[in-house]
Amino acid sequence: MFSFCTDPDTLDSLRWMACYLTTGKHMAFYWSFGTVLLLLAITAPAALAFGFGGASMARSKIAPLRWFGKGYISVVRGVPDIAFFLFFVLALDIFFEWLRHEWKCPEWTDNIWQGNDFVVCDIAKLPLGNAPQWVHETYGFFLAVLTFAIVFGAFAANVLYGAMRAVPRTQLETAEAYGMTQRQVYWRILVPQMWVFALPGLSNLWMVLIKATPLLFLLGVEDIVYWARELGGAKTARFTDYPHPDWRMWYFLFLLVFYLAFTRVSEIVLDKLMLKLTHGQATMAGEAQRKAAA
């Protein structure tokens, strides 16, 4: 904060606003944008990995794997996202504490389910009660990332499964006729070619993922929506040095501009990626690129 902010009552409007926008809570608000970007940076590849695994299992010739893959896709796609987000955070937390409880407290004889309460030994709790605040925040963020990856991984699996089926069967049969094994056909023919068919769906999924980041607020993470609501609400001189009326509209308008700008940049990057992937491919996009080059 600026040195002249020691007495807010003596400041003119411009300096008052400068002091107001550099308070500790506003710094946390600015850092929360990094939280959202970090969530996207981790979740996108993690969800893609879940999706690739789910799609591969869905087309497996081994029945149990195929049932699991198709079940994973169908169940997550058939339930509202918010229900899964709230469910997985609780379920994963209980699951991790149960694993630690079985490992660290093998002598425990009491039932861990006591009525509606889930009770484990103290050293099995995640995080520990005496852990610093950053550990609690990191653990909550980890659960949020894993939940996002599981949920959006199912949507990615559906997209990739459709993309795998879109690769011409004749190319796979030709590869087999040349003596390639099933593994070679999968990794050298199917997987490289499926991305051009998958990218439109994955692009839409990326946009949905961006718009879903405000769900961090519902998962207990102090994200940009949390701070916008916290800072924008009416403040009185009794509780702060910088009282103001209800400014939530302006804070959320700022978030609207941020998301619009971010999605626009994403569209530009994805369009360039599509042009690169379709170069030399027998697709409508590839044909348009060749005509433009001619």
N, C-alpha and C positions, 0 to 999 in steps of 0.2 A: 504494500500500500504506500502511496505517496506520503512524504513527510508532512505536507500541509493538511493532512486529513485528521489531525489530532483533535480538532474542534469542528465538527461538521456544521454546527449552527452558524458559524461565521463565514461559510463558503458561498461563493456565487453559484448559479445553477450549473455552469459548465464544470467547475471544479467539483461540485457536489456529485455530479454524475460520474466523473472520473474516479472519485473516491468510492462511490457506490459500486461501480463495476470492477473494482479491484479488491473487494473484501475477500476474506478467506472462503466463504461459501461460494462466491463467484469463481474463485480459482478451482474449487472442487467441481463446479459446473463445467468449466472449460476442460478439465481433465476427463470428465465423464464422456466427452466426445471421443477421447482416446479409448475408453472402455468399449464403446460401441464399435469402433473400427477394429479393435483387437478381437472382439467377439466374431466379427465377420471374417477376419483373417484366419482365425483358428477353425471356426465352424464350417466355412465353405469347403476346405479340403477334407475335413473330417466327415462331413455329410456326403461328400463325393465318394469317400472310401466306403462308408456304410452302404451307399447306393450301389457301388460297383459290386460289393460283396453280395448284396441282396439280389441284384439282377443276375449275377453269375449263378447263384443258388437256384433262382427261379427257373433257369433254363437247364439245370443239371439233369442228367439222366438217372441220378440216384434219387429215388422217390422221397425219402425223408428230407433231404436237402431242398428238393424242389417244393415240397409242401411248406417247409419253413420259410423259404424265400417268398413264395406267393402269399403266405399268411402274413408275413411282416409287411408286405406292400399293402395288402387289402385292409388289415386291421387299422394301421395308422392312417390310411387315406379315408377310412370310413368313420372316423371319430373326429369331432371338432378339435382344432389345434390347441385351444386354450385348455381343454380337458386333459389332453396328454401332457402339456407343459406342467400343469399343476400336479398331475399324477406322478410323472417321472421324477420330479424333484424330490417328492416325499419318498417314493419307492426306492430310488437310488440311495438316498441318505440312509434309509433303514437297512438296505442291503449291505452297504459298506460298513455300517456299525455292527451288523450281525457278523460279517466276516471277521472284523477285528475282535469282536467278543469271543468267537469260537477259537481264535488264535491266541489271544492274550489271557483269557479267563477260562481255561479248560476245566477248572475245578468248580465252576459255577453250577449250582444244582437247582436254583429257582427257575421257574418258567419266565422266559423273557417277555411273554405276552401276559400281562396282568390286567385283565379286563380289556379296556380300550387303550391302555398304556403300553408302550414299548420300552422296556427297561433293560439296559445292559450295564455291565460294570463300568465304573468311572473312567478307567484307563482306555476303554474301548470307544468312548464318545468321540465324535468328529464334529468340529475340532474340540480339543480339550478345553475345559472351562477356564483354565489359566492361560490359554494361548493369547497372544497379542491380537489387537483388532484386525491387523492386516491379514492374519491367518484366517480369521472368520470370513473376511471379505473375499479372499482368494478361493476359499473352499466353496462359498456360495457362487462365485463366478464359474468355477470348475463344473459344478452341478448344472448351471445354466447352459454352459457350452455343450456338455454331454447330452443334455436334453434336446437342445436345438439340433445337434448332429443326428440323434436317433430319429427325431420327427422328420426333419428335412431329408435325411438319408432315405426314408421310405419313398418320398416323392421323387428323389433322384433315381432310386432303383426302378421305379415305374418308367421314368423317361429313358433310362439306359436299356431297360429290357425291351422297350419298343424300338429303340435304335438298333439293338442287336438283331431284332427280327426284320428290320428294314434293309439290312445288308443283303444284296442279291444272293440267293441260295446257289446260283450257278457258279459264283466265284468260289464259294466254299467247296463245292463239289469238284471244281477244276483243281483246286489245291490238293484235295484228297486224291484225285486221279494222278497227280504228279508224285504221290508217295508221301505227302506230309502226314504226320500224326495228328490226332485230334488236338493235342496241346499246341502244336505248331500252327494249325489252322486257326485256333482260337486267338493266339497272341500275335501272329504275323499277318493274318488276313482280317479276321472279324473285328478285333479291338481297334486297330488303326483306322478302319473305315467307318466304324460306328459313330465316331465323334461328330462328323459332319451332320449326321442325322439327329444326334442328341443335343447339339448346341442350341438350337432354338428353344427347346424345352428347358434346358439348363439355364438359359438366359432369363426366361420367365421366372424360373425358380429362384435365381439370384435376386431379381427384383422383389419377389415375395419375401425373401429372407431379409432384405434391407428394411422392408416395411414392417416386418415382424419384430425388429429389435426393440421397439417400445415395450414388448412383453417382459423385458428384463425388469421393468418396474414392478410387475406383478409377481416376479420371482424373488423379490427382496433385494435386488441389486440397485445401488444408487446410480442410475443412469441419467441420461439427459432429460427424460420425461419427469423423473423424480425431482430433479433440481429445478426444472422449469416450473413445476407446480409449487415447489417449496419457496422459490425466490419470487415468483410472480404474485403469490397471495398477498392480500393487504397486510401491511405492517404498521404498527403504532410505535410512538416514541417510547412507550413503556418497555418494549422488548428489543428495540434496536436503535442504533444511532442514525439509521437512514430510513425513517418512516415513509411510506408511500401507499397510495390506493391499490386496488386490484389491477395488477399489470399482467396477469396470466395470458391475456390475448396477445400481447406483444412478445412474450417469451415463446409461446407456441407458434406464432407467426414466424419467428426466427427459426424454429425447428422445421417448419414447413419449407422455408427457403433452403435450409441445409439439405433436407431429404430430396427436394427437387433437383438441386445442383448435383448431389451425389448420384442420383439415378441417371441424370443426363450424362455425366462423365462415364458411368457404367455402360450406357448405350453406345457411346462412341467407341469405347474399348472393345465391346463385344462385336460391334459391326466390323471392326478391323480384324478381329480374330476370326470371324466367319469368312471374310474374304481370303484370309491366309489358308484356312482349312479347306475351302472349296476350290483352291487353285488346282486345276487339273482333274477335278472330280466331275463326274457326269451328273451334275445337279443343276437346277434352275439358277441358283446363285453363281455356280461356276461358269455356266454358259453366259450369263450377263457380264461376268468379269472378262471372259475371253472376247466378247463383242466390243466391250469398252476399250480393251487393249488394241483391238484391230482398228 
